[in-house]
């Protein structure tokens, strides 16, 4: 498998230096699949670099980070799969295509690659504050810190250890979130990690799942959780 993975790195690098800068074309999977299909081949290799990094749960192109890519796959077969999927689903965001690729690999290899947990990493609260505040991230709907108020989503002061759907003066919880609260679900660090990684996987009907694709990068999630813990 290591030889095949190394081949993917070499092929992508030769195609346009994507191994060094996978973020040169996209810094996340938020771009639509149609952009990938319309991109020149050199840029498509960079998309593929990002997708392979996403599959392994990391945003890098070294061999170690791609250990979860199926051993029977080649750079060309991954590219063909992405091209076919994105041609059929041009409005899907590219992260969705990458996740479908992960599922396809898992089905063929007979196992599901596990994404790393933020709990395995040391979080940096200052970096987490930056991630929290960036465009299309947490701060768009949630305030935290002194004077925080409910917006589209509830304020998040004291969120670590708080019961789900328990902010008394917030009236916009989805049915799914209310059900979690009724079941006694608590926002532990582990549960926050799962939620911000992929809200749609947990509660498809929640407003957050509709507007926020999640943070696939485990380090970013660890940093955000560290920042939230400073506002307890």
Residue pairs with C-beta under 8 A, 6 or more apart in sequence:
1 67
1 71
2 63
4 69
4 71
4 73
4 74
5 63
5 66
5 67
5 69
6 63
7 74
7 75
8 52
8 66
8 69
8 74
8 75
8 78
9 19
9 61
9 62
9 63
9 66
11 45
11 75
11 76
12 18
12 19
12 45
12 46
12 48
12 49
12 52
12 61
12 75
13 19
13 20
15 41
15 42
15 45
16 42
16 43
16 45
16 46
17 24
18 24
18 25
18 45
18 46
18 48
18 49
18 61
19 49
19 61
20 61
21 46
22 46
22 49
22 50
22 53
22 59
22 60
22 61
23 50
23 59
24 46
25 39
25 43
25 46
25 47
25 50
26 46
26 47
26 50
26 94
28 95
28 213
28 216
29 50
29 51
29 54
29 93
29 94
29 95
29 96
29 97
29 98
29 213
29 216
30 93
30 94
30 95
30 136
30 213
31 93
31 94
32 90
32 91
32 92
32 93
32 94
33 85
33 86
33 87
33 89
33 90
33 91
33 92
33 93
33 94
33 96
33 97
34 86
34 90
34 91
35 94
36 44
36 47
36 82
36 83
36 86
36 94
36 97
37 83
37 86
37 87
37 90
39 47
44 79
44 82
44 83
45 79
47 82
47 94
48 75
48 78
48 79
48 82
49 61
50 59
50 94
50 98
51 78
51 82
51 94
51 97
51 98
51 101
52 61
52 66
52 69
52 78
53 59
53 60
53 61
53 65
53 66
54 95
54 98
54 99
54 102
54 216
55 66
55 68
55 69
55 98
55 101
55 102
55 105
55 113
56 65
56 66
56 67
56 68
56 69
56 113
57 68
57 113
57 114
57 115
57 116
57 216
57 218
58 65
58 116
58 217
58 218
59 216
59 217
68 105
68 113
68 114
69 78
69 105
70 105
70 108
70 109
71 109
72 108
72 109
73 105
78 101
81 101
81 104
82 97
82 101
85 97
85 100
85 101
86 92
86 94
86 97
89 96
89 97
93 213
95 213
95 214
95 216
102 112
102 113
103 112
105 113
106 112
106 113
115 197
115 216
115 218
116 218
117 190
117 193
117 218
118 189
118 193
118 197
118 218
118 219
118 221
118 222
118 225
119 189
119 190
119 193
119 222
120 218
121 218
121 219
121 222
122 222
123 222
123 223
123 224
123 225
123 226
123 227
123 229
124 222
124 223
124 226
125 223
125 226
125 227
125 229
125 230
126 227
127 220
127 223
128 220
128 222
128 223
128 224
128 225
128 226
128 227
128 228
129 227
131 137
131 138
131 215
131 220
131 223
131 224
131 227
132 138
132 139
132 144
132 224
132 227
132 228
133 139
136 212
137 212
137 215
138 156
138 196
138 212
138 224
140 152
140 211
140 212
141 151
141 152
141 153
141 207
141 208
141 211
141 212
142 151
142 153
142 154
142 155
142 156
143 149
143 150
143 151
143 155
143 156
144 155
144 156
144 157
144 159
144 227
144 228
144 231
145 157
145 231
148 155
148 156
148 157
148 231
149 155
150 167
150 169
150 170
152 172
152 207
153 170
153 172
153 207
153 208
154 167
154 170
154 173
155 167
155 170
156 228
156 231
157 231
157 232
158 231
158 232
159 187
159 192
159 228
159 231
160 187
160 188
160 189
160 192
160 225
160 228
160 229
160 232
161 186
161 187
161 188
161 232
162 186
162 187
163 181
163 184
163 185
163 186
163 187
164 177
164 180
164 181
164 185
164 186
164 187
165 173
165 177
165 178
165 180
165 181
165 182
166 181
172 207
173 181
174 203
174 205
174 206
174 207
175 205
176 202
176 203
176 204
176 205
176 206
177 203
177 206
180 203
185 191
187 195
189 225
189 229
192 225
192 228
193 221
193 222
193 225
194 202
195 202
196 214
196 215
196 221
196 224
197 214
197 215
197 216
197 218
197 221
198 214
199 206
199 208
199 209
199 212
199 214
200 209
200 213
200 214
202 209
203 209
215 221
215 224
